[in-house]
């Protein structure tokens, strides 16, 4: 890629890095925020959950908006909103102000991130160039989260408000660069029948209610009628959304995209893999801090080895994809994840860091192998006019995956831990081990799913030349436009 192509990629990758580092820094700072503002436990939890609700609730709509309203326009506008509300969070003096700021920040990320992904998939030539760009994009996001844990610990020492102000500085720099490097694009043609307003409302409502129900799973049996009611209402709205889209002259989501088994399989794989990854990381963080007494900074430094995916994703993974194809690399990532999480199941009270290191390192390598190729597979074979939709579906899957993973391990931990103000350390350790089975089960299911993908890729067109199979993912390919090519400015 030339200098212009790299400049564009760096700006778009900076966005996913911003999103990852923002989430990680806040996770580290929550205890300090809670103590300084005197927040109740439930309020502090909603400071984190509000972002998830905003992100998961509007990602599908955000992805399609990029296709229909313009990718550059959506990217620049919502990056600006992200900047403003992150800054407002830094000036918050009460819990409700933080919750509102985090919800709107999540909504802005739901529009901004799919727009960035679709700008990549429509700006780089399909094949090795696009695959390289997507793998760098995925690795940068993971690296942002891993580095955010350490940076968040350092900034919290200066004051938790810097956890909100630091993203403002980064977002401002990215916005200034994006205005220069993202080429102007003609307005997309108006869809016949106008914008699908009813579809947008039912989609957002369905995602919000379902995400709310999933987040509430962490409360276990406490308030279960509200949890069940939210999930049921969300599923009812999903059915309503499908009915609306079938009758709409210009549907927000063309339901035919779900007939692409490769896309559906990649999205489900991403949901399972990301859910297992974040669920595992959450349990390990609790284990180190609550049971072992490590500080937040010590924990962040210990987990930074998982950020090796930021190095491996753009360097090693492209070579493996070129040599073996997406399906086999994804399968390898799930195999490593099963091994990594399985090794941690017998965790003991006195495990040294060296005893934990193999699991933490393998988890990072597994992420490098699986997540980037899953991103490629989720957008491969999709028409340029629906790349935003494909990105929205992928990010919806990953956000729901992270919510399911964290909520499920929290629920299992709570149900396994004996009740009472004083519980012995061994009982607590048993509860941690029970919670660790959740990510293991999720990656085992994902392993079976990815095995189907490998079997399917082997069964297609046996007479195909080896060189044609190298970039093969879970599905067929579609044409793309390279940066600077005549057709790139019209996508």
C-alpha positions in Angstrom: 0.0 0.0 0.0 1.1 3.5 -0.7 1.5 6.4 1.7 -2.1 7.6 1.1 -3.5 4.2 1.8 -1.5 3.8 5.0 -2.6 7.3 6.2 -6.2 6.4 5.7 -5.8 3.1 7.5 -4.0 4.6 10.4 -6.8 7.1 11.0 -9.5 4.4 10.8 -7.5 2.1 13.0 -7.1 5.0 15.4 -10.8 5.0 15.8 -11.0 1.4 16.9 -8.0 2.0 19.2 -9.8 4.9 20.7 -12.9 2.7 21.3 -10.9 -0.1 22.9 -8.8 2.2 25.1 -11.8 4.1 26.3 -13.6 1.0 27.5 -10.5 -0.4 29.2 -9.5 2.8 31.0 -13.0 3.2 32.5 -13.1 -0.4 33.7 -9.9 0.3 35.7 -11.1 3.7 37.0 -14.6 2.6 38.3 -13.5 1.9 41.9 -11.9 5.4 42.1 -15.0 7.0 40.5 -17.3 5.2 42.9 -15.3 6.3 46.0 -14.9 9.9 44.9 -18.5 10.5 43.9 -20.0 8.3 46.6 -21.9 6.1 44.1 -23.9 3.1 45.1 -22.9 -0.3 43.7 -25.8 -0.3 41.3 -25.1 3.2 40.0 -21.4 2.3 39.5 -22.4 -0.8 37.5 -24.7 1.2 35.3 -21.8 3.6 34.4 -20.3 0.5 32.6 -23.5 -1.0 31.4 -24.8 2.3 29.9 -22.1 2.2 27.3 -22.8 -1.5 26.4 -26.5 -0.6 26.0 -25.8 2.3 23.7 -23.3 0.4 21.6 -25.3 -2.9 21.3 -28.6 -1.1 20.9 -27.7 1.0 17.9 -24.8 -0.8 16.1 -27.1 -2.4 13.5 -28.8 0.9 12.8 -25.3 2.6 12.7 -24.0 0.2 10.2 -26.9 0.7 7.8 -26.8 4.4 8.3 -23.3 4.5 6.9 -24.5 2.8 3.7 -27.6 5.0 3.3 -26.4 8.4 4.6 -22.7 8.3 3.7 -19.8 6.6 5.4 -17.5 9.7 5.6 -20.4 11.9 6.9 -21.4 9.3 9.6 -17.8 8.7 10.7 -16.9 12.4 11.1 -20.2 13.4 12.8 -20.2 10.6 15.4 -16.5 10.9 16.1 -17.3 14.5 17.1 -20.2 13.3 19.3 -17.8 10.8 20.9 -15.3 13.6 21.6 -17.9 15.9 23.2 -19.6 13.4 25.5 -16.3 11.9 26.6 -15.3 15.4 27.7 -18.6 15.9 29.4 -18.1 12.7 31.4 -14.9 14.2 32.8 -16.8 17.1 34.3 -19.5 14.9 35.8 -20.4 15.5 39.5 -23.1 12.9 39.9 -23.7 9.3 38.8 -26.6 10.1 36.4 -24.4 12.5 34.5 -21.8 9.7 34.0 -24.5 7.3 32.9 -25.9 9.7 30.3 -22.4 10.5 29.0 -21.5 6.9 28.7 -24.8 5.9 27.0 -24.3 8.6 24.3 -20.7 7.7 23.9 -21.8 4.1 23.3 -24.3 5.3 20.8 -21.7 7.3 19.0 -19.3 4.3 18.9 -22.2 2.2 17.4 -22.4 4.6 14.4 -18.7 5.4 14.2 -17.1 1.9 14.3 -19.2 0.3 11.5 -18.6 3.4 9.4 -14.8 3.0 9.9 -15.0 -0.7 9.0 -17.0 -0.2 5.9 -14.6 2.6 4.8 -11.9 0.0 4.9 -13.8 -2.7 3.1 -14.8 -0.4 0.3 -11.4 1.5 0.0 -8.9 -1.4 -0.2 -8.7 -3.9 -3.0 -10.2 -7.3 -2.2 -7.6 -9.9 -1.4 -4.3 -9.6 0.4 -4.5 -5.8 0.6 -8.0 -5.7 2.2 -7.2 -8.7 4.4 -4.0 -6.9 5.7 -6.0 -3.7 6.4 -8.7 -5.6 8.3 -6.2 -7.6 10.3 -4.4 -4.4 11.3 -7.8 -2.9 12.2 -8.7 -5.8 14.4 -5.3 -6.0 16.0 -5.3 -2.3 16.8 -8.7 -2.6 18.6 -7.4 -5.4 20.7 -4.2 -3.6 21.4 -6.1 -0.5 22.5 -8.1 -2.5 25.0 -4.9 -4.2 26.4 -2.9 -1.0 26.6 -5.9 0.8 28.0 -5.8 -1.3 31.1 -2.3 -0.1 31.9 -2.8 3.5 30.8 -6.1 3.6 32.8 -4.2 2.5 35.9 -1.6 5.2 35.4 -4.1 8.0 34.7 -6.3 7.0 37.6 -3.3 7.6 39.8 -3.4 11.2 38.5 -7.2 11.5 38.8 -10.0 9.5 37.3 -11.2 12.5 35.3 -8.2 12.0 33.0 -9.7 8.7 31.9 -12.4 10.8 30.2 -10.1 13.7 29.1 -7.4 11.6 27.4 -9.8 10.1 24.8 -10.8 13.7 24.0 -7.3 14.6 23.0 -6.9 11.4 20.9 -10.3 11.9 19.3 -9.5 15.5 18.4 -6.3 14.5 16.7 -8.1 11.7 14.8 -10.9 14.1 13.7 -8.4 16.7 12.4 -6.6 13.9 10.4 -9.8 12.3 9.2 -11.0 15.5 7.6 -7.8 15.5 5.5 -7.3 11.9 4.6 -10.8 10.5 4.1 -11.8 11.5 0.5 -15.0 13.3 -0.1 -17.8 11.0 -1.3 -20.9 11.7 -3.3 -24.2 11.4 -1.4 -25.6 7.8 -1.7 -28.6 7.6 -3.9 -31.9 7.8 -2.1 -33.6 4.4 -1.6 -37.0 4.0 -3.2 -39.6 4.3 -0.6 -37.6 6.6 1.7 -35.9 5.8 4.9 -37.3 2.8 6.9 -38.2 4.8 10.0 -40.4 2.1 11.5 -37.6 -0.5 10.9 -35.1 1.7 12.6 -37.3 2.2 15.7 -38.2 -1.5 16.1 -34.5 -2.5 15.5 -33.2 -0.1 18.1 -35.9 -1.1 20.6 -35.3 -4.8 20.1 -31.5 -4.5 20.5 -31.9 -2.2 23.6 -34.3 -4.4 25.4 -32.4 -7.6 24.6 -29.1 -6.1 25.7 -30.7 -4.8 28.9 -32.0 -8.3 29.7 -28.6 -9.8 29.0 -26.8 -7.2 31.2 -29.3 -8.0 34.0 -28.3 -11.7 33.9 -25.3 -10.8 36.1 -27.8 -10.3 39.0 -28.7 -14.0 38.9 -32.1 -14.8 40.3 -32.5 -11.3 41.9 -35.2 -9.5 40.0 -35.6 -12.3 37.4 -39.1 -11.2 36.3 -37.7 -7.9 35.0 -34.8 -9.7 33.3 -37.1 -12.2 31.7 -39.6 -9.5 30.7 -36.9 -7.4 29.0 -35.6 -10.4 27.0 -39.2 -11.4 26.0 -40.1 -7.9 25.0 -36.8 -7.7 23.0 -37.5 -10.9 21.2 -41.1 -9.8 20.5 -39.7 -6.6 18.9 -37.3 -8.7 16.8 -40.3 -10.5 15.4 -42.0 -7.2 14.7 -38.8 -5.9 13.0 -38.7 -8.9 10.7 -42.3 -8.4 9.8 -41.7 -4.7 9.1 -38.7 -5.4 6.9 -40.5 -8.0 4.8 -43.2 -5.4 3.9 -40.9 -2.4 3.6 -40.3 -1.0 0.1 -36.8 0.1 1.3 -35.9 -2.2 4.2 -33.3 -1.0 6.7 -31.9 -4.6 6.7 -32.2 -6.7 3.6 -33.2 -10.0 5.2 -31.6 -11.9 2.3 -28.2 -11.2 3.9 -29.0 -13.8 6.5 -29.1 -16.4 3.8 -25.4 -16.0 3.4 -24.3 -18.8 5.7 -20.7 -17.6 5.7 -21.7 -14.2 7.2 -24.0 -15.7 9.8 -21.4 -18.3 10.8 -18.7 -15.6 11.1 -21.0 -13.4 13.2 -21.9 -16.2 15.5 -18.3 -17.2 15.8 -17.3 -13.6 16.7 -20.1 -13.5 19.3 -18.8 -16.7 21.0 -15.1 -15.9 20.7 -15.4 -12.3 22.0 -17.8 -13.3 24.7 -15.5 -16.0 26.0 -12.5 -13.7 25.8 -14.1 -10.9 27.8 -15.7 -13.3 30.2 -12.4 -15.0 30.9 -10.6 -11.6 31.4 -13.3 -10.5 33.8 -13.0 -13.6 35.9 -9.2 -13.4 36.0 -9.4 -9.7 37.0 -11.7 -10.6 39.9 -9.5 -13.5 40.9 -6.3 -11.4 41.0 -7.9 -8.4 42.8 -10.5 -9.9 45.1 -8.9 -13.2 46.0 -5.2 -12.4 45.6 -5.3 -8.8 46.7 -3.5 -7.4 43.7 -3.9 -3.7 42.9 -5.6 -2.5 39.7 -2.3 -1.4 38.2 -0.6 -4.8 39.1 -3.5 -6.6 37.5 -3.4 -4.4 34.4 0.4 -5.1 34.0 -0.1 -8.8 34.5 -2.8 -8.9 31.7 -0.9 -6.8 29.2 0.7 -10.0 27.8 -2.7 -10.7 26.3 -2.1 -7.6 24.1 0.4 -9.6 22.0 -2.4 -9.9 19.5 -1.7 -6.2 18.6 1.7 -7.3 17.2 0.7 -10.7 15.9 -2.5 -9.8 14.1 -0.9 -7.5 11.5 2.3 -9.5 11.1 1.8 -13.3 11.6 -1.9 -13.7 10.9 -1.8 -12.3 7.3 0.8 -14.9 6.4 -1.2 -17.7 7.9 -4.4 -16.5 6.1 -2.5 -16.4 2.8 -1.1 -19.8 3.3 -4.0 -21.7 4.9 -7.1 -19.6 4.3 -9.5 -17.9 6.8 -11.4 -20.9 7.8 -8.4 -22.9 9.0 -6.8 -19.9 10.8 -10.1 -19.3 12.6 -10.2 -23.0 13.6 -6.7 -22.7 14.9 -7.7 -19.7 17.0 -10.6 -21.5 18.6 -8.3 -24.6 19.3 -5.8 -22.3 21.1 -8.6 -20.6 23.0 -9.9 -24.0 24.3 -6.4 -25.0 25.4 -5.8 -21.6 27.0 -9.0 -21.4 29.1 -8.9 -25.1 29.9 -5.4 -24.7 31.4 -6.7 -22.1 33.8 -9.6 -24.3 35.1 -7.6 -25.8 38.0 -6.3 -22.4 39.2 -5.1 -22.5 42.7 -4.9 -20.1 45.7 -1.1 -19.7 45.4 -0.5 -19.8 41.7 2.5 -17.8 40.6 2.4 -15.4 37.7 4.6 -17.8 35.7 1.9 -20.5 36.2 -0.7 -18.1 34.7 1.5 -16.9 31.9 0.9 -19.7 29.4 -2.9 -19.2 29.5 -2.6 -15.4 29.2 -0.2 -15.6 26.3 -2.2 -18.3 24.4 -5.4 -16.3 24.9 -3.7 -13.3 23.2 -2.4 -15.5 20.4 -5.8 -17.1 19.9 -7.4 -13.6 19.6 -4.8 -12.7 17.0 -5.6 -15.8 15.0 -9.4 -15.7 15.2 -10.7 -12.2 15.5 -9.2 -10.6 12.4 -10.1 -13.5 10.0 -13.6 -13.5 11.5 -13.8 -9.8 10.5 -12.7 -10.7 7.0 -15.2 -13.6 6.8 -18.1 -11.4 8.1 -17.7 -8.9 5.3 -16.4 -11.1 2.5 -18.9 -11.7 -0.4 -21.1 -8.8 0.7 -21.9 -6.1 -1.9 -20.2 -2.7 -1.5 -23.6 -1.1 -0.9 -24.2 -3.3 2.2 -20.7 -3.2 3.7 -21.9 -0.9 6.5 -24.7 -3.4 7.2 -22.2 -6.3 7.4 -20.0 -4.3 9.7 -23.0 -3.4 11.9 -24.0 -7.0 12.1 -20.5 -8.0 13.1 -20.2 -5.3 15.8 -23.7 -6.1 17.1 -22.5 -9.7 17.5 -19.3 -8.8 19.3 -21.1 -6.4 21.7 -23.8 -8.9 22.5 -21.0 -11.5 22.9 -19.1 -9.4 25.4 -22.4 -8.7 27.3 -23.3 -12.4 27.3 -19.8 -13.5 28.4 -19.5 -11.1 31.3 -23.0 -11.5 32.5 -22.9 -15.3 32.3 -19.6 -15.6 34.2 -21.0 -13.1 36.8 -24.2 -15.1 37.2 -22.4 -18.5 37.5 -20.0 -17.0 40.0 -22.8 -15.5 42.1 -24.8 -18.8 42.1 -21.7 -20.8 43.0 -20.5 -18.6 45.8 -21.9 -19.5 49.3 -24.2 -16.9 50.8 -23.2 -15.0 53.9 -20.9 -12.1 55.0 -18.0 -14.4 55.6 -17.0 -17.0 53.1 -13.7 -18.9 53.2 -11.2 -18.4 50.4 -11.5 -22.0 49.2 -15.3 -21.6 48.6 -14.6 -18.3 46.7 -12.0 -20.1 44.6 -14.5 -22.9 43.8 -16.9 -20.2 42.5 -14.2 -18.7 40.3 -13.5 -22.2 38.8 -17.2 -22.6 38.1 -17.3 -19.3 36.4 -14.3 -20.2 34.2 -16.3 -23.0 32.7 -18.4 -20.5 30.8 -15.7 -19.2 28.4 -14.5 -22.8 27.9 -18.0 -23.9 26.8 -18.4 -20.9 24.5 -15.1 -21.5 22.7 -15.9 -25.3 22.4 -19.2 -24.4 20.7 -17.2 -21.9 18.5 -14.7 -24.7 17.7 -17.5 -26.9 16.4 -18.9 -24.0 14.4 -15.5 -23.2 12.8 -15.0 -26.8 12.0 -18.2 -26.7 9.9 -16.6 -23.7 8.1 -13.4 -25.6 7.3 -15.5 -28.6 6.1 -17.6 -26.3 3.9 -14.5 -24.6 2.4 -13.0 -27.9 1.5 -16.1 -29.0 -0.2 -16.3 -26.1 -2.6 -15.1 -26.3 -6.1 -12.4 -29.0 -5.7 -10.9 -28.2 -9.0 -10.0 -24.7 -8.0 -6.4 -23.7 -8.1 -4.4 -23.4 -4.9 -3.7 -19.7 -5.6 -7.5 -19.0 -5.7 -8.0 -20.7 -2.3 -5.5 -18.8 -0.4 -7.7 -15.8 0.5 -10.7 -18.0 1.0 -12.8 -17.3 4.1 -16.2 -18.6 5.2 -17.9 -17.4 2.0 -17.5 -16.3 -1.6 -15.7 -13.1 -2.5 -16.9 -9.9 -4.0 -15.1 -7.1 -5.8 -13.6 -4.2 -3.9 -12.0 -0.9 -4.9 -8.5 0.0 -3.9 -7.6 3.3 -2.4 -7.0 5.7 -5.3 -8.7 3.5 -7.8 -11.3 5.1 -10.1 -14.3 3.4 -8.4 -13.2 3.9 -4.8 -14.5 7.5 -4.6 -18.0 6.3 -5.6 -18.5 3.7 -2.8 
